[in-house]
Amino acid sequence: MDKKYWILGGAVLVLIILGTLLLLSNRGTPEASELTLLTYNEDEKNLTDYITAFEAKNNVKINFVKVDPQNYELESLNRLSTSKVDIWGIPNSWMPKQHDKLTPAGVKLSNDNVDNSTYYNSLYPKIVLQENIINNNIYGLPVSLDTLVLFVNNNVRPQNQDLTLEEEEVLSTEVKNWDELVTKSQLLTEKSGSNISQSGVALGTEDVTNASDILTVLMMQYGTQMTNKEKTQATFHTALNVFGGSNYPGAAALDFYTSFGKSNNPNYSFSKNLGDPLQAFSDNKIAYYIDYSAKESDILRLNPDISYAIKALPQIKATKNPVNFASYETFTVPNSSKNQTLAWQFLAGLTQKNNLKTYLETSKNHPALTELQDTSEIVDQSIQTAQSWYNPEPTQVTKIFQDAISQVVTGQKAQTVLDGAAVQVTSLLGKIGN
């Protein structure tokens, strides 16, 4: 055969082999045509500008899916099983239980020449670092934060009683600690026996909004160590006080909280006959109400004419260790996603300062980035002292703490109740990987 045909045939064979190898290579790293972002808390309008720019730059479609928070855990886990969730927004309290379903950051988060760990530590406050870094790996990037605050209803005043000048002065000052709140609540609560017509503060029972979170932050303010260092046992029932000494701070916190729900206690200020605390506060039936600051919009929706103020969560009197409590959505990438790199690139870009400024202008939320926080603002200030604990199963632990509150209100001893609650939480800790 003519030599030139051998050369031509060999060239064709080489091209076929190269083409086959290229095709196989492309199959191994498919180009993502879309990413699915799943959330329970975020609104698409808040991210529209960033999503539009990211789609154009990366030739990708972002599917934004928002699920009812009441059904979120079950529905989101079902969606994860289909490998069709690329960005998963989860409550910060879920991280201990769910981090085994996540893949850590696998892309460079900063545009500057700095490693991810250094950059992340400079980006966020302590609470975010504690909750989103596990075994030196970064698992979540939040864009906004919220904390428990004290809503003050300026319309609620004592009824049918002449106040002394001293009492008037007490009511005119800002609440800074729990002792001051107790004094004001006793002046403002209107009750006859167990019936309450006006509440000084919505505390004391298991059906108070965020009862479990409020009890938890009280425990930590009192110095309770929630688990052992290995995170294998609940210790909130022990005598250990992380601020010094040993005085069973968990039981003391539970006793204090439930004092507002016991009709035979001077602190008694709230009962179920007042109905939903948020609605009752909006109806000018409650003077002080503890909730996350985001509930401000609901209060104004229920009563546009209400006169109110937002103050910091009370602390233990004269404490040197203020403790606050945060709640936020952190964005993660499931290890079931087929587009993990692009998903992390989306999150890395979203948390760049300029993009977050645009997000904050639209959402009016409180910034997650330390650099963007205003420490004169209540929530931004509170986040600096926010603490968390290794909660193994938020839904079940909430029920355990609610049951503990109910048992103490109906007459059981706080220490005995906490001993039983600790056994249940220890069992839950044993079911997850630390």
N, C-alpha and C positions, 0 to 999 in steps of 0.2 A: 504494500500500500504506500502511496505517496507520503513522504515524510511530513508534508504540511497538514495532511489530514490527521496524523497522529498528534501533532501539536494542537490543532483546533479541537480535537476530541478531548485532549487532556485539559485544555482551558475550560471547556464546557463542564467537564466533570468537577473541576475545582470550584466553578461558580455554583454548581448544584450543591456541593458539600457546604460551602460557605452560607448559601441561602438557607439550607436546612438547619445549620447551627444557629443562625440568626433567628430563625423562626422559633426554634426550641427555647432560645434565650428569652425571647419576648414572651413566650408562654409562661416562663417562670416568674417574670415580673410584669404583670399586666398593668396597663395604664388605667387608673381609676377614672371612670366617667362620672361618678357621683359619690358623695359622702352623705351619710345620714347622721344628723345630730338629734339626740333624744334628750328632752328636758322636762322637768315638772314645774319649773319656777320662772324661766326666762321667757320674755316676749320677743317674737321674731323682729318686730319693728326696731327693737333696741340694737339689733345686729345687722340690720339691712345694709347699711353702707359698707361695712366690712365684708359681709358675705358677697355682695355684688362685686367688689374689687377682687376678692380672692377667686371667685368663679372665672372672671375675665382673665386673670393672670395665669391660672392653672388649667383652664379649659375643663372645668369640672362643675357639676351641678350639686348644690348643697340642699339636701332635703331636710327641712326643719320640722320636727315632730314634737308637739307638746302634749303630754299625757296628764290626766287628772291626778293630783298628788295622792288622793285616797287610794287609787289603784296602781300607783306607780311602780312599786317594788315588783309585784307579780307580773305586770304587763311588760316592764322593761326587761326582766329576766327572761321572759318568753321570747321577746324580740332578740335578745342577745343570743339565744340558742339557734337562731336562724343565720347568724353571722352577718346580719344586715345593719348592725349598729356600729358606727365608726367613732362617734364622739358621744360619751355617756355622762350626762350631768347627774351627779349623785349628792345627797345631803352629806355634809362633812362627817356626821356621826356614823355613816355607813362604811367608812374607810376600813376599820378593823375587820369587819365581816366580809367585805367584798373585794379587798385588794388582790386576792388570789385570782380574780377574774380580769385583772387589768395588766396592761403592759407598761413598763416605765418609759419615761421620755427617751426616745432614741434618736433625736435630732438636736442640733444646736439651738438653744432657746434664745440666745442673744445675738444681735447683729454685730456686737463688738467682739474683740479678741479676748474673751473671758470664758472660763469653763462653766458648765451648767450649775454646779453646786454653788460656786461663788456668786453667780448671777442670781440664782433663786433666793439665796440668803439675803441679798441686797434688795430684792424685789418686794418681799412680803413680811408682815409682822410675825411675831413668834408663834402665835396660834396656828397659822397656816403651815409654818415649817414643821411644827410638832405633828400635825395631822396628815400632811401630804407627803412627807419623806419617810420611807420605810426601808430599813436596811440600806441606807445611803442612796436609795433610788427615788426619783421624783415621779409621783403617780397622779397628781392633780394640779390644775391651774384654775383658781377662782378669779372672777372678774369683779365681784362685789361681795360685801360682808354686811352682816346685821348683828345686833346684840339686843339682849333684854334691856328694856328701859322702863322708867316709871312715868306713866301717864297721869297727869294731875287735872282733875275736873274743877275748874274755878267756880262753877255754879253751885257746887254742893257746900252747904253751910249748915251749922247746927240749927235744929228746929225747936221752937218753943222753949228756949232757955236763954237767960241773960248771962252773957259771958263776962268774966272779970277781965281787967286790963291785961293780966298775965296770960290768960287763955287766948285773948285776941292776938297777943304778940306771938304766942306759940303757933297759931294758925297762919300767921302772916309770913313766917320764915320758911325757907326751903328745906325740904327733907334731905338729909345727907347720910343718916344712919338709921338702923332698924329701931333703935330706942326712940328716936324722934318720930318715926312713922307710927309706932305704937301709941305714943301720946296723942298725936293728931287723930289717929283712927278712933281712939276712945272718945274724943270730943265730938267727932262727926257721926259716929254710928248711932242710929236710932233703933231701939229694940224694945220689945215687950216679951219677957220670957225668952223663948227660942225663936220668936218671930222677929225678923229684921225688915224694917221698911226703908232704911237708908244705911248703906255700908260705908264704913270708913276706908276699908281696903278689901279687895277681893283676894283673900288668902284663906288657907286652912282646910279645904276639902279636896277630895281627889278629882272633882269635876271642874275645878278652877282651870282656866286656860293655861296651858303649859305647866301644870302642877308638878310634873316630873322634872322639868328643867329648872323650875324655881327651887324645888327641894335639893336638886343636885348642886346648884350654885351656892345655896345656903350651906350645904355640907362642906364644900370646898372653902367657903369663906370662914367657916368654923375651924378649918384645918384638917378635915378628913382626908385620909389617903384612901382613894377609891379601890385600888388593887395593889397587889405586891409588885415589886420591880420586874418580876418575870412575866407579869400579866397573866398569871395562871389561877389566881385566887382573888376573890373579892375581900377587901379589908375595911370596908366602910363601917363595919360593926365593931371594930376593935378600939382599944383605948388610945392607940397611937395618934398623936397630933403632929402634923408635919411642921407646924410653926413652933413646936416646943411643948414638952410635957406630955402627959397622957391622961385624957379626961373624957374619953368616949364622945368625941365631937359629932359623930354621925347621929347618935341618939339625941344629943342636945339640939342639933339642927332640926331633926324630925319633931321633937317636942315643941320647939318654937313655932315651926310652920303650922302644926295642927292646933296650936293654942287659939288661932283665929277661927277655927271651925268647931270649937267646943262651947256649948251654950253656958256651961258653968265656969268658964274662964273669963277674967276681966278683958282679955284681948278679943273675945268673940265679936266678929264683925261680918261674917258672911255665911249664908245658908242657901240651900238649893232653891228656896222659894223666890229668890231674886232672879232666877232664870240664868240665861247665858250672860256671863260677865261682860263681854264686849257690848252686847245690846244694852245691858243695864247701865254701863258706864256712859254710853251714848245717850241714854234716856235720863241722865243726871241723877241716877240712883246710887252711884258709887263714886267716892271721892278720889281714890287712888287705885290704879289698875296696872299690873305688870304684864307686858307683852313685848314682842319684837317691834321695832320702830316702823316696820313696813305696814303694820296694822293701822297706821295713821290714816291711810286712804279709806279704810273700811269705816273708821269712826266718823270721818267727814261725810261719807256716803250716807250713813245712818242718821247723822244730825249735822247738816251744814252750818248750823248756827251755834254749835257748841263752843264754849270758851275753855280752852285747855292749854296745857304746857307739857313739854317732854323733858324729863330730868333723868339724871343717871340713876342706875339701880342702887338702892341703899347698900351700905357696907356695915360691917361690924364696927361699933363705936371705937374710935381711937386706934384702929388697926394700922399696922405698918405693911400689911399685905392685902391690898384691895384685889378682889377677884370678880371678874365679870364673865358673862356666858355668851358665846357666839353661835350663830346659825347661818350657814351659807351653802350655796351650791358650788361644788367643785367639778370642773370638767376633766374627764378622764378618757382614756382610749382602751377599749376592751381588747383582751388578747384574742378574741374570736374575730376581730375585724380583719378583713383582707386588705385594708388600706391604711395600715398603722402609721407608716412614715408620713403620708400626706395628711392624715388626721392630726398628728403631732405638729406638722408644719402649720396647719390651720390654727391650732391653739397657741403656738409660739408667736405667730403674727398677731393674733387677737390681743395678747397681753403686752404688746409693745405700747409704750406710753401714749403715743399720738392716737392710736386706734382706741385705746381705753378712754381717752379724753372725749372722743366723739360718742362712745357708748354711754358714758356718764352724763353727758349733756342731754342725751335722749331719754335715758332711763330714770334719771334723778336718784339713782341708787347710791349707796355709800361705797367708795372705792376700796378695792382689795389691796392695791399697790400702796406701800407705805409713803412713797414720794408724793402721791396725790391726796393723801389724807390731810384733813385740817384738824389739828389736835384741840382746837377750841370748840369743835362740834362734838356733841354728846356721844354719838355712836363711834366716831373716829377716835375719840379719846378712850372710850370704854374698850375698844378692841385691843389697845395696848396692854391691858391687864386681863384679857380673856384667857381662860384656861379650859381644858377639856380632859377627858379621861378615856381609857380604852374600853369603850362600850361594846360588848360582844354582840348584842342583838337589840338595837334601839326599840323596836316595836314591843318585844317581850319585856325588856327592862322597864319601859314606860308603864306597862301593866303591873309589873312587880312593885314599882314605887307607888303607883296609884293605890294598889291594894294595901300597901304598908300604911299609907296615909289614912285610908278608910278604917283600918283595924285600930289605929291609935285613937282616932276620933271617937270610935265606939267603945273605948275603954281599955284596950290592951296596952301593955307597957312598950314604950318605944324601943328599948334595948332588945326585948324578946322578939319583937316584930322584925327588927333589923337583922338579928341572928338568922332568922328564917329566910329573909330576903337574900342575905349573903350566900346561903347554901344554893339558892336558885341561880344567882348570877355566876357563882363559881362553876356550876354545871354548864352554863352557857359558854363560859370562857374555855372550858375543856373541849368544846365542839368546833372551835375555829383555830386556824394556824396563826401563831404569833409571829 
